[in-house]
Amino acid sequence: MRSAEERLCPTIMVQGTASDVGKSLLVTALCRILANDGYKVAPFKSQNMSLNSFVTPDGKEIGRAQAVQADACRVPATTDMNPILLKPTGERRSQVVLHGKPLRDYDAVEYREKYLPTAERYVREALERLRRAHDVVVMEGAGSPAEVNLRDRDIVNMRAAAWADAPVLLVADIDRGGVFASIVGTMAILRPDERERVKGFIINKFRGDPSLLTSGLEWLEAETGKPVLGVVPVLPDIGLEDEDSASLDAKRGFGRKDGAALDIAVLRLPRMSNFTDVDALAGEPDSTVRFVSRLEEWGEPDAVVIPGTKNTLLDLAALRERGLDERLLRYAREGGRVVGICGGYQMLGLSLDDPDGFESSESAVRRMDGLRLLPMDTVYTAEKRTERVRGTFLGWTGGDGTGATLPAEGYEIHMGRTTFRGSVRPLFRFETESGPLFDGAAAADGRVWGTYLHGVFDNDELRRAWLNALRADKELPPLPIGYRHRERREAAFERLAAHVRAHVNLPAIYEIIGL
């Protein structure tokens, strides 16, 4: 009979010399490679700080990156894959989500000193459960393991690797420069036992002729005594969701295409969350998607999207400070098309009330008038709704909500209860265990509408119907569905896996894992 320890599967951990060096995508690639090679694999990141989140099949909230990685593994996402999610509410404060449910808000010092010692238990238990249920677990670090000021309370890098006895691959981004210094510097700062855990390096985001790197790689291996296990070239237009806003600046005009007929402006809110809701729009051949932060960037959009936000009241105040609210209202009065998703949907209403500070515990703002484009009011309460939903899109105009046939699915993550003044026709009917759930609202002409449904534009028929309405505004003929978002996303996993497989020493990595 095997002992408990013998039943735990092997692990490997991807750490980086800094944030945004490509750890998440390399973990995603390894997950799909292992899955394609017949292994039952799971991702794991003990703590993720991000406003891009996802709802698991059992209605729990985790970081979007781990949900993407679970899809790469072809397994359902669970909170064990990301037991702690930090959702920033301000410069020094975050909402702590533990195993998919909000715990409370902490400031940085309080979280580090009072909660991290408790958090370790949840991290270790989640990791052990994954290791008992899979053939291999691919772990992801956060930031850099060389943050000496965080070492004693670390739950995301080298201490987590030690808990799983995980060999570490150290990733560095050559595109930002200083790649050799970042690797050697990181190794110098690590303790001897931590350096021993690092089994090799991957140089990521390379551009140019690899032969020009040869002498540098030879020097690096001689200097550190560790092998370079891969040089991975930049892969443009990957087609997978970003983990957080660290990469958003590069995406300011990420959906821009020459000759695209439709121009869609997305308001870049300071606390924007789940901006991946517009990724499917960017994938369409006839639409450009661009982020707008200032009045001078407004242009002449065919539609404006207000995305989700971690703090609806403060981000609405930010729009007013920039004058973007008046520009949006004038645009709507002139017949422009406006869509609000989640927090953006709440902004479209008459009023926003947060009497007990549930939306943001650090803000003194407790009540604010909305944009007054839809006849509804939102009051924030302690309850946070997190649920995956599936049902029917009922149409933007006309009908009694029973005759439409467009399928719709996605997930809801929001604080606040929204009620309507007078009769308002819903946009969606979802079937839930407790009965039908109606969501969303539209103006009488359907040109302004909103919903709590994240992933609304991932629904191919609905997305194309809306884009064809924009085309009709410009007297352009409708287009059939050509871009299928989920199929394209699956193809992106395969493309990424093939790319990484071709540029890393996979046999050596498998040997390091113990496969």
Secondary structure as GFF3:
##gff-version 3
##sequence-region A 1 515
A	DSSP	three_ten_helix	5	7	.	.	.	ID=ss1
A	DSSP	beta_strand	11	16	.	.	.	ID=ss2
A	DSSP	alpha_helix	23	36	.	.	.	ID=ss3
A	DSSP	beta_strand	41	44	.	.	.	ID=ss4
A	DSSP	beta_strand	47	49	.	.	.	ID=ss5
A	DSSP	beta_strand	53	55	.	.	.	ID=ss6
A	DSSP	beta_strand	61	63	.	.	.	ID=ss7
A	DSSP	alpha_helix	64	73	.	.	.	ID=ss8
A	DSSP	three_ten_helix	79	81	.	.	.	ID=ss9
A	DSSP	beta_strand	84	88	.	.	.	ID=ss10
A	DSSP	beta_strand	93	98	.	.	.	ID=ss11
A	DSSP	beta_strand	101	107	.	.	.	ID=ss12
A	DSSP	alpha_helix	108	110	.	.	.	ID=ss13
A	DSSP	pi_helix	111	115	.	.	.	ID=ss14
A	DSSP	alpha_helix	116	133	.	.	.	ID=ss15
A	DSSP	beta_strand	136	140	.	.	.	ID=ss16
A	DSSP	three_ten_helix	148	153	.	.	.	ID=ss17
A	DSSP	alpha_helix	158	163	.	.	.	ID=ss18
A	DSSP	beta_strand	168	173	.	.	.	ID=ss19
A	DSSP	three_ten_helix	174	176	.	.	.	ID=ss20
A	DSSP	alpha_helix	179	189	.	.	.	ID=ss21
A	DSSP	alpha_helix	192	197	.	.	.	ID=ss22
A	DSSP	beta_strand	198	206	.	.	.	ID=ss23
A	DSSP	three_ten_helix	210	213	.	.	.	ID=ss24
A	DSSP	alpha_helix	214	224	.	.	.	ID=ss25
A	DSSP	beta_strand	228	233	.	.	.	ID=ss26
A	DSSP	three_ten_helix	245	247	.	.	.	ID=ss27
A	DSSP	three_ten_helix	249	251	.	.	.	ID=ss28
A	DSSP	beta_strand	262	267	.	.	.	ID=ss29
A	DSSP	beta_strand	272	273	.	.	.	ID=ss30
A	DSSP	three_ten_helix	275	278	.	.	.	ID=ss31
A	DSSP	alpha_helix	279	283	.	.	.	ID=ss32
A	DSSP	beta_strand	287	292	.	.	.	ID=ss33
A	DSSP	three_ten_helix	295	297	.	.	.	ID=ss34
A	DSSP	beta_strand	303	306	.	.	.	ID=ss35
A	DSSP	beta_strand	308	309	.	.	.	ID=ss36
A	DSSP	alpha_helix	312	321	.	.	.	ID=ss37
A	DSSP	alpha_helix	324	333	.	.	.	ID=ss38
A	DSSP	beta_strand	337	341	.	.	.	ID=ss39
A	DSSP	alpha_helix	343	347	.	.	.	ID=ss40
A	DSSP	beta_strand	351	353	.	.	.	ID=ss41
A	DSSP	beta_strand	367	369	.	.	.	ID=ss42
A	DSSP	beta_strand	376	393	.	.	.	ID=ss43
A	DSSP	beta_strand	406	420	.	.	.	ID=ss44
A	DSSP	beta_strand	428	432	.	.	.	ID=ss45
A	DSSP	beta_strand	435	439	.	.	.	ID=ss46
A	DSSP	beta_strand	441	442	.	.	.	ID=ss47
A	DSSP	beta_strand	448	451	.	.	.	ID=ss48
A	DSSP	three_ten_helix	456	458	.	.	.	ID=ss49
A	DSSP	alpha_helix	460	473	.	.	.	ID=ss50
A	DSSP	alpha_helix	485	503	.	.	.	ID=ss51
A	DSSP	alpha_helix	506	513	.	.	.	ID=ss52
###
